[in-house]
Amino acid sequence: MQKHQHEVIIVGAGGAGLMAALYASEGGADVAVVSKLYPTRSHTGAAQGGIGAALGNMDEDKPIYHAYDTIKGGDYLTDQAAAKVLAENAIDAVIELERYGLPFDRTPEMRISQRRFGGHTRNFGEELVHRACHAADRTGHMILQTLYQQCIKKQVNFFDEFQVVDLIVNDGVTCGVVAVELSTGEFHIFHGKAVLFATGGWGRCWSVTSNAHSLTGDGAAIALRRGVPMQDMEFFQFHPTGIYRMGILITEGVRGEGGVLLNDQGERFMNRYAPSVKDLASRDVVSRAIYDEVKSGRGIKGKNYVHLDIRPETVNKYFEEDGSDTRIDAQYVESKLPDILDFCRTYLGIDPVKEPMPVQPTAHYAMGGIPTNVDAEVLIDESGTVLPGLFAAGETACVSVHGANRLGTNSLVDLVVFGRRGGMKMGEYVKGVDWAPLPENAGEEVEAEFKRIRDSKGKTKAYELRAAMQQTMMDNVGVYRTEETMLQAVEDLKELRQRYYNDITIDDDGYKFNTDLMEAWELGCMLQLAEITAQSALRRTESRGAHSRDDYPDRDDENWMVHTLAYGSEDQQSSDYRLTADKPVDLSLWEEEKRDGVAPDKQKFKPKARVY
Ligand SMILES: Cc1cc2nc3c(=O)[nH]c(=O)nc-3n(C[C@H](O)[C@H](O)[C@H](O)COP(=O)(O)OP(=O)(O)OC[C@H]3O[C@@H](n4cnc5c(N)ncnc54)[C@H](O)[C@@H]3O)c2cc1C
């Protein structure tokens, strides 16, 4: 096996990985970024709507309002001190991106332009605020390009199209990763003092998803296999507006610009579900509303979707009804949502300026993942013990700022804020520690697992198992769940795992770009994460945020105001996960208010009933 040595090894080149690389190298560390995709193909580049920061360029805004929205949006499972860090650091991070050259849209006064987004309010829920900074509907693309250019300038070392398949921990200290060079099939060892996982989400566990094909949860599954627990896995967000059947995302920015959701009777049904914020209620609320409309037979033509309407005449009618002076025209829609119009014209043959778009909820975002503190250090138990040298940031991590449900635009903030903090912390960390030696057998275990997949001569193709996994997750661990559906998913997934380990076969026995082999390995990661998601969801007997149970419709703060952790067993093939539910939620902002003697009925950060 070829060996490389760099002080800091960053796995993943999306927004989180690149931000961490930039800051670790600014701190003087020798940094390598190892990525299975060419960096600018990372999913961050698909982010459309915007990045939230309380700049107050369009109307009054403050970080504390942003923190409040984040906590309320997370249905009070958000760690409150972390939400404050997110909201406060967001402002610096956005201004810094601008200084790096990010071409944000502008106000007439040449300030960064901001748009409304679901759940973003002023003065603790009083009214909607413009907080989402954006570059048309290509915000993520611009962030990724900007950060990549800065990394090149800082001479960060890139290993593109190297897929990390294992983490090396020696005697309780992180000392590197094992990767497959995709163009040759060769194994490489990267010896480092610190490793940061920024491998993104795992939306590909579901059949209808907004996520790219590459989002298979590799980093989370690898960490799990090396003893790191997964936090709050039952919370996976369904974005309300994916293109019907395809799942491709239609940004919430469409509703931010005035777009409305209509049922088969042409009714703006969000008036009934969320009378104050309507179409801009948080994503869990809107996804459930669509589901309920469809279940009540009010889907378009009785089918499984509703309409999202951004036609200027419709939007202006509702602006008038809502008492707003804003009016838009076709040219405005073209300038603010060019990519969305392009997707619909290309994939659906529909022109959204003239016709409504067919949409349905689509699996979108992992709130749970690798537990970390606000400096991106990975935690291995409920009391916050750090695994030395291991870091995680971005969607694969769980800080937890998103709690039970993430607000739109808060992921891009999470990437830049905690990527940056992680990069700085790693820069410091590597200066203070010696090189931990690599174990003698580094890489052998995972090499054997690849040999097993290569040599396995069963009857089942990996893609058949993948389709079955995606279907059971969609049907049984989706927008709504019940004990019955989740038990079904757990049973199905157990059977799929058996077949994965005993009856799999691949067609390609080559070494160069063997996607057949790599996808079979990725399926192993997804099966583990799907199983943990189903088991964690089954265990949480309440509804909170994105976790909605028909059989337990209420939030239960007395028993479930806790983070859950799921530990894997030593044996990768086993589905005996140890689930715990005793990691406390940080309620420090609420505690501060209580200490400051704020009247109990005025306490803002105290969990409140779910009223929208
Ligand atoms: C269509 C869409 C639109 C979105 N819009 C918004 C928005 O407007 N605002 C917002 O805040 N959020 C948005 N999100 C969410 C947000 O974009 C993502 O959560 C975020 O970009 C994830 O960034 P990341 O850096 O964690 O990972 P990603 O950008 O997903 O990158 C993952 C990286 O990890 C690498 N990788 C993965 N596995 C391996 C491996 N085994 N070995 C080596 N490398 C590996 C990949 O090569 C890639 O570089 C959107 C998401 C989608 C899907």
The ligand as an SDF file (V2000), in Angstrom:
LIG
                    3D

 53 58  0  0  0  0  0  0  0  0999 V2000
  -30.4440   20.1290   -3.8790 C   0  0  0  0  0  0  0  0  0  0  0  0
  -30.0190   20.6770   -2.5500 C   0  0  0  0  0  0  0  0  0  0  0  0
  -30.2130   22.0120   -2.2620 C   0  0  0  0  0  0  0  0  0  0  0  0
  -29.8210   22.5370   -1.0300 C   0  0  0  0  0  0  0  0  0  0  0  0
  -30.0070   23.8660   -0.7670 N   0  0  0  0  0  0  0  0  0  0  0  0
  -29.5610   24.3900    0.4090 C   0  0  0  0  0  0  0  0  0  0  0  0
  -29.6550   25.7890    0.6820 C   0  0  0  0  0  0  0  0  0  0  0  0
  -30.1010   26.5740   -0.1380 O   0  0  0  0  0  0  0  0  0  0  0  0
  -29.2120   26.2470    1.8670 N   0  0  0  0  0  0  0  0  0  0  0  0
  -28.6850   25.4140    2.8170 C   0  0  0  0  0  0  0  0  0  0  0  0
  -28.3020   25.8890    3.8800 O   0  0  0  0  0  0  0  0  0  0  0  0
  -28.5720   24.0870    2.5770 N   0  0  0  0  0  0  0  0  0  0  0  0
  -28.9860   23.5580    1.4010 C   0  0  0  0  0  0  0  0  0  0  0  0
  -28.8540   22.2110    1.1640 N   0  0  0  0  0  0  0  0  0  0  0  0
  -28.1500   21.3760    2.1390 C   0  0  0  0  0  0  0  0  0  0  0  0
  -26.6480   21.5750    1.9910 C   0  0  0  0  0  0  0  0  0  0  0  0
  -26.3290   21.8930    0.6670 O   0  0  0  0  0  0  0  0  0  0  0  0
  -25.8540   20.3370    2.3790 C   0  0  0  0  0  0  0  0  0  0  0  0
  -26.2640   19.9010    3.6470 O   0  0  0  0  0  0  0  0  0  0  0  0
  -24.3790   20.6760    2.4480 C   0  0  0  0  0  0  0  0  0  0  0  0
  -23.9470   21.2360    1.2140 O   0  0  0  0  0  0  0  0  0  0  0  0
  -23.4930   19.5030    2.7990 C   0  0  0  0  0  0  0  0  0  0  0  0
  -22.1510   19.9470    2.7120 O   0  0  0  0  0  0  0  0  0  0  0  0
  -20.9510   19.0680    3.2170 P   0  0  0  0  0  0  0  0  0  0  0  0
  -19.7310   19.9020    3.0940 O   0  0  0  0  0  0  0  0  0  0  0  0
  -21.2690   18.5050    4.5440 O   0  0  0  0  0  0  0  0  0  0  0  0
  -20.9100   17.8440    2.1980 O   0  0  0  0  0  0  0  0  0  0  0  0
  -21.0740   17.7520    0.5960 P   0  0  0  0  0  0  0  0  0  0  0  0
  -21.0850   19.0630   -0.0650 O   0  0  0  0  0  0  0  0  0  0  0  0
  -22.1890   16.8160    0.3560 O   0  0  0  0  0  0  0  0  0  0  0  0
  -19.7200   17.0710    0.1840 O   0  0  0  0  0  0  0  0  0  0  0  0
  -19.3680   15.7610    0.5960 C   0  0  0  0  0  0  0  0  0  0  0  0
  -17.9290   15.5500    0.2060 C   0  0  0  0  0  0  0  0  0  0  0  0
  -17.4920   14.3460    0.7890 O   0  0  0  0  0  0  0  0  0  0  0  0
  -16.7940   13.5990   -0.1810 C   0  0  0  0  0  0  0  0  0  0  0  0
  -16.9130   12.1820    0.2040 N   0  0  0  0  0  0  0  0  0  0  0  0
  -18.0290   11.4990    0.5470 C   0  0  0  0  0  0  0  0  0  0  0  0
  -17.7040   10.2350    0.8620 N   0  0  0  0  0  0  0  0  0  0  0  0
  -16.3640   10.1400    0.7230 C   0  0  0  0  0  0  0  0  0  0  0  0
  -15.4350    9.0910    0.8950 C   0  0  0  0  0  0  0  0  0  0  0  0
  -15.8050    7.8640    1.2780 N   0  0  0  0  0  0  0  0  0  0  0  0
  -14.1330    9.3360    0.6480 N   0  0  0  0  0  0  0  0  0  0  0  0
  -13.7100   10.5660    0.2310 C   0  0  0  0  0  0  0  0  0  0  0  0
  -14.5530   11.5880    0.0430 N   0  0  0  0  0  0  0  0  0  0  0  0
  -15.8630   11.3730    0.3040 C   0  0  0  0  0  0  0  0  0  0  0  0
  -17.4060   13.9630   -1.5000 C   0  0  0  0  0  0  0  0  0  0  0  0
  -16.4690   13.7660   -2.5340 O   0  0  0  0  0  0  0  0  0  0  0  0
  -17.6990   15.4420   -1.2840 C   0  0  0  0  0  0  0  0  0  0  0  0
  -16.5660   16.2090   -1.6130 O   0  0  0  0  0  0  0  0  0  0  0  0
  -29.2430   21.6860   -0.0610 C   0  0  0  0  0  0  0  0  0  0  0  0
  -29.0490   20.3370   -0.3530 C   0  0  0  0  0  0  0  0  0  0  0  0
  -29.4590   19.8380   -1.5730 C   0  0  0  0  0  0  0  0  0  0  0  0
  -29.2650   18.3570   -1.8220 C   0  0  0  0  0  0  0  0  0  0  0  0
  1  2  1  0
  2  3  1  0
  2 52  2  0
  3  4  2  0
  4  5  1  0
  4 50  1  0
  5  6  2  0
  6  7  1  0
  6 13  1  0
  7  8  2  0
  7  9  1  0
  9 10  1  0
 10 11  2  0
 10 12  1  0
 12 13  2  0
 13 14  1  0
 14 15  1  0
 14 50  1  0
 15 16  1  0
 16 17  1  0
 16 18  1  0
 18 19  1  0
 18 20  1  0
 20 21  1  0
 20 22  1  0
 22 23  1  0
 23 24  1  0
 24 25  2  0
 24 26  1  0
 24 27  1  0
 27 28  1  0
 28 29  2  0
 28 30  1  0
 28 31  1  0
 31 32  1  0
 32 33  1  0
 33 34  1  0
 33 48  1  0
 34 35  1  0
 35 36  1  0
 35 46  1  0
 36 37  1  0
 36 45  1  0
 37 38  2  0
 38 39  1  0
 39 40  1  0
 39 45  2  0
 40 41  1  0
 40 42  2  0
 42 43  1  0
 43 44  2  0
 44 45  1  0
 46 47  1  0
 46 48  1  0
 48 49  1  0
 50 51  2  0
 51 52  1  0
 52 53  1  0
M  END
$$$$
